[in-house]
Each structure stands twice: as structure tokens, then as C-alpha cells.
Amino acid sequence: MLDRRLRALRQARKMSQVDLARRLGVTKQSVSNWENDNIQPSIEMLVKLSKTFSVTTDYLLGLDSGEYLDVSGLEPEIVAHIRQLVDALRDR
């Protein structure tokens, strides 16, 4: 589950494995191994991945089916605008 979700999140953000590796301070091979389900990231790296993609660790691990967007720190007007955009996209 982690391998598919990680790949999907990375690709949705138009990031290469190299881009993600640089952002996390690991090698491209590490990212490739995670996405091919050869090895699992450490707990520390799992937390970094969740923060990088603004999702919960439960989501990455397949324990939660919802994807959440962290809007903490944004002005209430901006959060309201984001909600409107999400609603409009759902109605398409």
C-alpha cells in the first residue's frame, strides 16, 4: 500500500524520484526501493514523507482511506476559498 500511495503522491505533484530524494536528503535508490516495495522507510522518514505530502502517516500506510490537506497557518478566508475549490472539483 505504501509503495502505491507514495508513487501516486509524488507523481501527482509532478516530482521525480530524484526531486523527492533531494527534498528528503536520501538517495534516488531509497525512493525507488520504497516505491517498488523492496524496503520500508524508517519511522522518522515516514513522518518526513507525511509532512512532505501533507498527508497522515495512517494514509501512507493504508490505515486511512482519506487524503487530507494541511491548511493550518492559513488565513480563514484562504481556507474557505480552498474549500470552495474542492467542492467545485467534486461537482465536475
C-alpha positions as CSV (number, residue, x, y, z in Angstrom):
1,M,0.0,0.0,0.0
2,L,2.8,2.5,1.0
3,D,4.5,1.9,-2.3
4,R,1.5,2.8,-4.4
5,R,0.4,5.7,-2.4
6,L,3.9,7.2,-2.3
7,R,4.3,6.9,-6.1
8,A,0.8,8.4,-6.7
9,L,1.5,11.3,-4.4
10,R,4.9,12.0,-6.0
11,Q,3.5,11.8,-9.5
12,A,0.5,13.9,-8.7
13,R,2.9,16.7,-7.7
14,K,5.0,16.2,-10.8
15,M,8.1,15.2,-8.8
16,S,10.7,12.8,-10.0
17,Q,12.3,10.3,-7.6
18,V,15.4,12.5,-7.7
19,D,13.4,15.5,-6.7
20,L,11.8,13.7,-3.7
21,A,15.1,12.2,-2.7
22,R,16.8,15.6,-2.6
23,R,13.9,17.1,-0.6
24,L,14.2,14.3,1.9
25,G,18.0,14.1,2.0
26,V,18.2,10.5,0.7
27,T,19.3,8.8,-2.5
28,K,17.1,8.2,-5.5
29,Q,17.7,4.5,-4.9
30,S,15.9,4.8,-1.5
31,V,12.9,6.3,-3.1
32,S,12.9,3.7,-5.8
33,N,13.1,0.9,-3.2
34,W,10.2,2.3,-1.3
35,E,8.1,2.6,-4.4
36,N,9.0,-0.9,-5.6
37,D,8.2,-2.3,-2.1
38,N,11.7,-3.6,-1.7
39,I,12.3,-1.9,1.6
40,Q,10.2,0.3,4.0
41,P,11.2,3.8,5.1
42,S,12.2,4.3,8.8
43,I,9.6,5.7,11.1
44,E,11.5,9.0,11.0
45,M,11.4,9.0,7.2
46,L,7.7,8.0,7.2
47,V,7.0,11.2,9.2
48,K,9.0,13.3,6.8
49,L,7.1,11.8,3.9
50,S,3.8,12.6,5.5
51,K,4.9,16.2,6.1
52,T,6.2,16.5,2.5
53,F,2.9,15.4,1.0
54,S,0.6,16.9,3.7
55,V,-1.0,13.5,4.5
56,T,-1.1,11.4,7.6
57,T,1.2,8.5,8.3
58,D,-2.0,6.4,8.5
59,Y,-2.9,7.4,5.0
60,L,0.6,6.4,3.7
61,L,0.3,3.1,5.5
62,G,-3.2,2.4,4.1
63,L,-4.8,2.6,7.5
64,D,-6.9,5.6,6.5
65,S,-8.5,6.0,3.1
66,G,-8.9,9.7,3.2
67,E,-6.3,12.2,1.9
68,Y,-6.2,15.4,4.0
69,L,-4.7,18.7,3.2
70,D,-3.0,20.6,6.0
71,V,-4.3,24.2,6.0
72,S,-3.0,25.1,9.4
73,G,-1.5,28.6,9.5
74,L,-3.5,29.8,6.6
75,E,-6.0,32.7,6.9
76,P,-9.6,31.7,7.3
77,E,-10.5,33.4,4.1
78,I,-7.9,31.3,2.2
79,V,-9.2,28.1,3.9
80,A,-12.7,29.0,2.8
81,H,-11.5,29.6,-0.8
82,I,-9.8,26.2,-0.8
83,R,-13.0,24.5,0.4
84,Q,-14.9,26.2,-2.4
85,L,-12.3,24.9,-5.0
86,V,-12.5,21.4,-3.6
87,D,-16.3,21.4,-3.7
88,A,-16.3,22.7,-7.3
89,L,-13.9,20.0,-8.3
90,R,-16.1,17.3,-6.7
91,D,-19.1,18.6,-8.6
92,R,-17.4,18.2,-12.0
